Amino acid sequence: MTLPELTNMVNLASETDTHPDTHRRALRISVIGCGYLGAVHAACMAALGHEVIGVDVDARKVEALASGRPPFYEPELPELLSEMVATGRLQFSSDISDAASATVHFICVGTPQKRGENKADLRAVDAAMTALLGIVKPGDVVVGKSTVPVGTAERLVEMMAEVEPAATLAWNPEFLREGHAVKDTFHPDRLVYGVPDDAAGARTTSLLSQVYAKALAEGTPLIVTNYTTAQLVKVAANSFLATKISFINAMAELCEATGGDVVQLADAIGHDARIGRQFLNAGLGFGGGCLPKDIRAFMARAGELGVDQALAFLREVDSINMRRRVRMVDLAREVCEGSIVGRRVAVLGAAFKPESDDVRDSPALSVAAQMALQGADVVVTDPKAIENAADKWPDLHFVDTVEEAVTGAELVLLLTEWQQYVGLDPVELKRRVKMPRILDGRNALDSEAWRSAGWTYRALGRR
């Protein structure tokens, strides 16, 4: 979505909000938790014509958002955020009482992995609900969007019933892709409502359908289900995607052992409509703040429920994924005649994926750190994630540009497939390096073009 398209969306929302027949569908919404999910959701809800108040305990984050500056990188969000703050439909606060006038309250807080455990840390969810119980009114709807272990919604219902039984809880999982979150909010590929099977549930379904009226009018599929299923949808989807990625990476291990080519293998099996080509890109594996922690929390919850055998395969999915990082370091050592000690290594990419500054569980940084620990002189660059990466890995050496990173390098690693890295000119880059050797950690480069330019090219799962 381009900036003009965003502006058109804003204008359309404004027109809708002032029309007498549609104004009644504009709702007063609160968004509790204004991190990645919450900030995007709040801005998009305002663009759709709703009056939105975002609430977060971090005063600095609130100040930045109120000034139209998201504290993280997400394409299209800064423009949308500034537009919405300027209209007055979007406000931010660190005081939960400012959300008291809202009818629909979205819980969008994080559920990170517990330190030293696989379980999800639900303290922020519980804190958000506790805060809301101080302001929630009869007829209000509290909507969980955070990814939580199954059974969490049922526990929150009990908390609400003790304070305000006339309010209703719904579970409405998010399916945002980092780098595409604004588009995914405006045009979701499906909507899921987990609601009670009674009159309150019917009213809640109607209210949520007012929130998402535009998406539903575009034909977005809607699944109305119970709390349990709604909570399972996100973790089941992430587990399936993680399994598909690890499957093709397991095939990459076999290709390396037998001389096969995993890219051609993925192309061949991807033509099968039952399989599809998406998420069959072999390489360094997945990372970020969702897939790794979600599959681990899923396994932990299954164990608590006594059905851990049902998800035992996810342990190998996780193991395959982590082995990719070790294998990349091993491959670097092979290319460097058995040793990376003292070798200058340029790492292109620090974020866990392109179009993001998120470095949580970043495979690229994991590989860079391992190589540095083993004696390599590692230099890392990234278009957006250097600041976050330096905070997490202060002992690594970061530079702003590709040119700085590769000058004098004896080995180049492409570990995050930013388009500006995929489009690099191998002839021009060769003039800057000491040794023209490149490892394509994402199978994103044109191998023949790089080899023709005189580079030693290697990638996981390819000859």
C-alpha positions, 0 to 999 in steps of 0.5 A: 500500500502506497502513501497515496493509498493510505491517504485515500483510506484516511479520507474515506474513513473521515467521510464515513465518520461524518455521514449520518447513516454510518456515523453510528457505526463508528465506535469508541475503541481502546487499545491496551498495549501499544507495542508492535501489534497495538500501535498498528491496530490503533492507527488502522482502527482510527483510519477506519473511522473509529475514535481510538485511545491507545494506552501503554504503561511506557510513558516514552512510548506514549509520547513518541506515538502521540507525536506520530513516531512509532518506536519501531520500524514498520513500512507505512505506519509512520505516515498513517500514524501521523495522519490519524493523530492529526485528525484527533481520532487517535490519541495515546495515554498512559492513564487507563482511566482515559479509556473509560469512555470506550465500548470495545477494549482490545488487549494487545500486549506481548506474551514473551517466552518465560526466561528459562522456560518454554511457557508464555509469560502472561503477566502483561495480559493479566495486568491489562485485564486487571487495569480494565476491570477498574473501568469496564462498564456493563455492555462493554466488550473486552477483546483479546488479540494477544497470542495466549495459551489455550485456556487463558480466555476462560480464566479471564472470563472468570476474572471479569465475572467477579467485577462486571458480569454484564461485560463480555470477553471475545478472542480475536487473534491477530495474523499480522506479518511484520513488514506488512502489518498495515495492509494485513490489518486493513485487508486481513485474509480471515477474521476469527471471533471467539465468543460465548454461545449466548445472547451476549455472544451474538451482541459481541459478534455484531459489535466486532463486525461493526469494528471490521465492517470494511474488511467484511464488506470486501468479503473477508472470511469470518469464523465465529467460534468458541474461546478454545478454538479462537485461541488455538488458531494463531498458535496452530497456524504458526506451528504449521508454518514453522513445520513447513519451513523446517521440513524444507530445511531438513530436505536441505540437509539431505540435499547437502549430503546427496548432491541435490539442489533444495531450491529446485526440489522446493520448486518441484514439490511446490507445484503440487497444489496440496503443498504450495510453494510458499514457506518452502524457502530453505536457508537459515530458518525462522526467528522473530518474536512469534514463531519460536516462542509460540511453538515452544509455548504450544508444546509447554501447554500441551504438556500441561494438558497431558497431550504432549505426544500430540505436539512432540514433532514440534521439538524436531521442528525447533531443533532443525531450525536451530541446526541451520544456524550452526550449519551456516557457521560450519559452512563458513569454516569450510569455505575459509579452508577450515578456519575463520579465526582472524578472518574479516567477515561481512554480515549483511542483515541483522533483523530476523526478516526484511522490512523489520527492525525486529532482532528478537531471536534473529538467526542472522545475529545468532550466526554473527555472534557465534562466528565472533566467539570463534575468532572471526572479525565480524562486521554487521550491517542492516538498513533498519535494525542496527540500533536494536542489534547493537543494544542486544549484541553490544560486542559486535561491530556494526556499520551503516552501509554495505560498502563499509561492511564488505571492504577488505572482507574475506567472506560475505554472508547474506543473512537477511534478504533485504531487497537492496542486498538481493539486488547488489551488483556482484561485479561492483562488490567484488572490487571492495572485498579481499576474497570474493566468497559469499554464503547465501543464507536465504537462497535469495541470490542469483547463484549463476550471476555471482559465480560468473562474476568470479565469486565462490558462491555457497548456500544451504542445501545447494551444490 
